[in-house]
């Protein structure tokens, strides 16, 4: 079988794939196109070549293995109609994103940004409005692997951890999980709200004006999921009037975030450039999932992280 990679994982790792019995073809995503060399690939290992790659010409394609967790870049309708299996990198970035969530919670509660600005201005002024994480209630909208890793690390702070998932399934490290229909009820209990739910058609602008009004006054808000899950104008209004006291945002509806976007100018917003997933272990963990799935695919065994195309995650 032939596998088409759009990222080079290095000679040692690529040789391990060859030892599974695959013929490897590597073309960078920015240069990829369907031609006589690529059209007969059985497997595509990639992030987002889909604006350049016409899958309809790849008649042999049976499996797409993504290096990302999100799947919003993928032509799902065609894949579903064609019977192509789609697998993602669920769990591959959960540890660094979980750490990022804990870091940003503490940065907001301890006013790290404000104190850093004082340092820049050589201003010695004690901030008496610093808060503890101890005893706070943190609500996760979505209780998948990212929320799991963050909640695991938050155990030592004696905080109350609540979660929302589709059916209210009880999940490790959470004191209580609510079904999605009871999202507003959970939001009303939280000092800190963390958005980790997958983006689908059903979660588009899930956090809107109504949902923000359901939150506590002065809530802290974190988004590491997708920007399109949040209605940006409602978020900006809530930040401007203090309904949301502060926000840490790693994802946005439009990326890169344009210089004219009002979020840049809000003093109670911390912005990072979709960077929470990065760590020195990212390629190692990503490759582990790729290798395991290619091994299983060769044997006809069940694959890891197969995306439910009906649900969209």
VMD Tcl script that draws the C-alpha trace (Angstrom):
set ca {
  {0.00 0.00 0.00}
  {1.08 3.56 -0.65}
  {0.90 6.27 2.02}
  {1.17 9.96 1.14}
  {2.69 12.15 3.88}
  {2.50 15.96 3.79}
  {4.96 16.30 6.68}
  {8.40 14.71 6.97}
  {8.81 12.98 10.33}
  {12.48 12.22 9.72}
  {14.35 9.24 8.33}
  {14.16 7.03 11.43}
  {10.39 7.40 11.81}
  {9.69 7.10 8.09}
  {11.73 3.89 7.99}
  {9.53 2.48 10.73}
  {6.53 3.10 8.47}
  {8.31 1.36 5.58}
  {8.95 -1.62 7.84}
  {5.18 -1.97 8.20}
  {5.07 -2.66 4.46}
  {4.12 0.77 3.12}
  {5.53 2.61 0.15}
  {6.02 6.22 1.29}
  {5.54 9.34 -0.77}
  {6.27 12.73 0.80}
  {5.05 16.04 -0.65}
  {4.78 19.18 1.50}
  {1.23 20.49 1.92}
  {2.11 23.80 0.25}
  {3.29 21.98 -2.87}
  {0.89 19.07 -3.07}
  {-1.32 18.28 -6.04}
  {-2.94 15.22 -7.55}
  {-0.79 13.70 -10.28}
  {0.22 10.24 -11.47}
  {2.48 9.87 -8.44}
  {-0.07 10.81 -5.78}
  {-3.40 9.73 -7.27}
  {-3.09 6.07 -6.28}
  {-2.30 6.62 -2.58}
  {-4.22 4.34 -0.22}
  {-3.59 6.48 2.87}
  {-3.18 10.25 3.31}
  {-1.39 11.50 6.45}
  {-1.84 15.26 6.62}
  {-3.11 18.40 8.34}
  {-4.84 20.53 5.70}
  {-3.92 20.00 2.04}
  {-7.57 20.05 0.99}
  {-7.59 23.42 -0.76}
  {-4.89 22.09 -3.13}
  {-5.78 18.41 -3.24}
  {-8.83 17.21 -5.17}
  {-9.74 14.01 -3.35}
  {-12.13 13.03 -6.13}
  {-9.10 12.16 -8.26}
  {-7.66 9.87 -5.58}
  {-9.72 6.81 -6.37}
  {-7.66 4.43 -4.21}
  {-7.87 6.53 -1.04}
  {-9.22 4.55 1.92}
  {-7.93 6.36 5.02}
  {-7.14 9.96 5.97}
  {-5.07 10.24 9.14}
  {-5.07 13.83 10.41}
  {-2.29 15.34 12.50}
  {-4.88 17.68 14.05}
  {-7.70 17.17 16.52}
  {-10.10 19.48 14.70}
  {-11.67 18.33 11.45}
  {-13.30 21.56 10.23}
  {-10.76 21.78 7.37}
  {-11.90 18.45 5.88}
  {-14.48 17.98 3.07}
  {-16.66 15.79 5.27}
  {-19.55 15.34 2.86}
  {-17.33 13.88 0.14}
  {-15.48 11.65 2.60}
  {-18.74 10.31 3.97}
  {-20.14 9.65 0.50}
  {-16.92 7.93 -0.57}
  {-16.61 5.66 2.47}
  {-13.16 7.01 3.34}
  {-12.18 6.48 6.98}
  {-11.17 9.66 8.82}
  {-9.02 9.50 11.94}
  {-7.68 12.42 13.96}
  {-5.00 13.13 16.55}
  {-7.32 13.14 19.57}
  {-5.19 13.03 22.71}
  {-1.98 13.99 20.93}
  {-1.98 17.59 22.15}
  {-4.03 17.20 25.32}
  {-1.17 17.44 27.82}
  {0.29 20.78 26.61}
  {-3.19 22.27 26.16}
  {-4.17 21.06 29.63}
  {-1.07 22.75 31.05}
  {-1.87 25.94 29.11}
  {-5.37 26.03 30.63}
  {-3.99 25.77 34.18}
  {-1.39 28.44 33.44}
  {-3.96 30.90 32.07}
  {-6.35 30.34 34.97}
  {-3.57 31.25 37.39}
  {-2.37 34.17 35.28}
  {-5.85 35.70 35.28}
  {-6.53 35.13 38.97}
  {-3.10 36.49 39.94}
  {-3.25 39.43 37.48}
  {0.06 38.44 35.89}
  {-0.54 40.73 32.93}
  {-1.19 43.79 35.09}
  {1.84 43.15 37.27}
  {4.02 42.64 34.21}
  {2.87 45.99 32.83}
  {3.81 47.57 36.17}
  {7.28 46.05 35.83}
  {7.60 47.45 32.31}
  {6.76 50.90 33.71}
  {9.01 50.43 36.79}
  {5.96 50.90 39.00}
  {5.98 49.41 42.52}
  {2.33 49.03 43.53}
  {0.84 46.13 45.50}
  {-2.27 44.65 43.88}
  {-4.74 43.77 46.65}
  {-7.30 42.26 44.25}
  {-5.43 38.98 43.67}
  {-7.63 35.87 43.91}
  {-7.00 32.27 44.97}
  {-7.78 29.25 42.83}
  {-8.60 27.36 46.02}
  {-12.34 26.83 46.36}
  {-13.22 28.15 42.91}
  {-15.68 26.35 40.63}
  {-14.35 25.60 37.16}
  {-16.73 24.48 34.42}
  {-15.55 22.71 31.28}
  {-17.80 22.85 28.24}
  {-16.66 19.53 26.78}
  {-15.06 16.74 28.82}
  {-12.80 15.05 26.25}
  {-9.08 14.40 26.49}
  {-8.07 18.07 26.78}
  {-10.49 18.70 29.64}
  {-9.37 15.42 31.23}
  {-5.71 16.49 31.29}
  {-6.53 19.97 32.59}
  {-8.87 18.63 35.29}
  {-6.27 16.07 36.34}
  {-3.79 18.88 36.96}
  {-6.34 21.06 38.75}
  {-7.03 18.39 41.37}
  {-4.27 19.71 43.62}
  {-5.85 23.17 43.90}
  {-8.96 22.00 45.80}
  {-11.25 23.51 43.19}
  {-14.68 22.17 42.23}
  {-14.67 20.77 38.70}
  {-17.88 20.61 36.67}
  {-18.33 19.47 33.08}
  {-20.81 19.39 30.24}
  {-20.95 16.66 27.63}
  {-23.59 15.27 25.31}
  {-25.40 13.00 27.76}
  {-24.03 14.15 31.12}
  {-21.77 11.10 31.32}
  {-19.79 11.12 34.55}
  {-16.09 11.53 33.83}
  {-12.90 11.08 35.87}
  {-11.75 14.15 37.85}
  {-15.12 15.93 37.59}
  {-17.39 16.19 40.61}
  {-20.41 16.41 38.33}
  {-21.15 16.36 34.60}
  {-24.27 17.84 33.04}
  {-25.95 16.98 29.72}
  {-25.63 19.65 27.05}
  {-29.30 20.59 27.58}
  {-28.34 21.78 31.08}
  {-25.40 23.92 29.95}
  {-26.94 27.14 31.29}
  {-27.41 25.56 34.71}
  {-23.73 24.64 34.88}
  {-22.56 28.03 33.60}
  {-24.44 29.78 36.41}
  {-22.35 27.90 39.01}
  {-18.90 28.66 37.61}
  {-16.22 31.18 38.54}
  {-14.20 30.06 35.52}
  {-15.54 28.67 32.22}
  {-13.26 26.67 29.91}
  {-14.31 25.87 26.36}
  {-12.96 22.53 25.08}
  {-15.94 21.17 23.11}
  {-15.38 20.14 19.46}
  {-16.58 22.47 16.73}
  {-19.51 21.10 14.73}
  {-22.54 22.61 13.03}
  {-24.37 22.09 16.31}
  {-21.80 23.99 18.40}
  {-21.47 27.01 16.10}
  {-21.91 30.10 18.33}
  {-22.90 27.85 21.22}
  {-21.56 30.56 23.53}
  {-23.79 33.47 22.51}
  {-25.35 36.46 24.27}
  {-27.91 34.28 26.04}
  {-25.27 31.86 27.31}
  {-23.00 34.65 28.49}
  {-25.91 36.16 30.43}
  {-26.34 32.78 32.14}
  {-22.79 33.06 33.53}
  {-21.88 34.64 36.85}
  {-20.99 38.31 36.98}
  {-17.21 38.68 36.71}
  {-16.61 35.17 35.34}
  {-13.25 34.21 33.82}
  {-13.37 32.68 30.33}
  {-10.94 30.46 28.41}
  {-11.23 29.14 24.84}
  {-8.86 26.50 23.42}
  {-11.43 24.86 21.14}
  {-12.45 26.85 18.06}
  {-13.24 30.54 17.72}
  {-16.48 29.87 15.86}
  {-18.03 28.28 18.96}
  {-18.18 31.78 20.48}
  {-20.22 34.70 19.16}
  {-17.40 37.23 19.07}
  {-19.49 40.40 19.32}
  {-21.28 39.08 22.41}
  {-17.92 38.16 23.95}
  {-16.49 41.63 23.29}
  {-19.54 43.35 24.82}
  {-19.29 41.14 27.91}
  {-15.58 41.91 28.31}
  {-16.14 45.65 27.88}
  {-18.78 45.85 30.59}
  {-17.10 43.42 33.00}
  {-19.64 40.61 32.78}
  {-16.60 38.56 31.81}
  {-13.81 39.84 34.03}
  {-11.00 38.46 31.89}
  {-10.49 36.03 29.03}
  {-7.62 33.90 27.73}
  {-8.13 33.13 24.06}
  {-6.02 30.84 21.89}
  {-8.50 30.45 19.02}
  {-10.54 32.87 16.91}
  {-13.16 32.86 14.17}
  {-10.63 34.44 11.82}
  {-7.01 33.32 12.05}
  {-4.58 35.00 11.99}
  {-6.49 37.52 14.11}
  {-6.60 40.76 12.04}
  {-4.83 43.81 13.54}
  {-8.12 45.76 13.50}
  {-9.95 43.19 15.63}
  {-11.17 44.90 18.87}
  {-9.96 41.99 21.00}
  {-6.36 43.18 20.59}
  {-7.14 46.43 22.41}
  {-9.01 45.03 25.41}
  {-6.91 45.18 28.57}
  {-8.65 42.16 30.11}
  {-7.89 39.76 27.25}
  {-4.82 37.54 26.85}
  {-4.27 36.45 23.25}
  {-2.05 33.63 22.02}
  {-1.77 32.64 18.31}
  {-3.38 29.17 18.40}
  {-0.28 28.09 20.27}
  {-1.57 26.08 23.24}
  {-0.93 22.70 21.56}
  {2.81 23.25 21.05}
  {5.40 21.34 23.08}
  {8.69 19.57 22.46}
  {6.76 16.27 22.49}
  {4.23 17.18 19.79}
  {5.85 15.31 16.90}
  {6.60 12.26 19.04}
  {3.01 11.91 20.25}
  {1.59 12.72 16.83}
  {3.77 10.07 15.21}
  {2.84 7.47 17.85}
  {-0.82 7.74 16.81}
  {0.05 7.71 13.10}
  {2.30 4.65 13.48}
  {-0.23 2.73 15.55}
  {-3.05 3.42 13.10}
  {-0.99 2.54 10.02}
  {0.02 -0.69 11.74}
  {-3.59 -1.49 12.53}
  {-4.77 -0.51 9.06}
  {-2.25 -2.87 7.47}
  {-3.61 -5.71 9.62}
  {-7.27 -4.81 9.17}
  {-7.61 -4.13 12.91}
  {-9.86 -1.42 14.47}
  {-8.28 2.04 14.28}
  {-7.77 4.64 16.99}
  {-9.60 7.98 16.95}
  {-11.96 7.22 14.08}
  {-14.15 10.29 13.57}
  {-17.92 9.83 13.73}
  {-18.86 11.75 10.59}
  {-22.48 12.07 11.68}
  {-21.48 13.75 14.96}
  {-18.57 15.66 13.46}
  {-15.96 14.56 16.02}
}
mol new
graphics top color blue
foreach p $ca { graphics top sphere $p radius 0.5 }
foreach p [lrange $ca 0 end-1] q [lrange $ca 1 end] { graphics top cylinder $p $q radius 0.2 }
display resetview
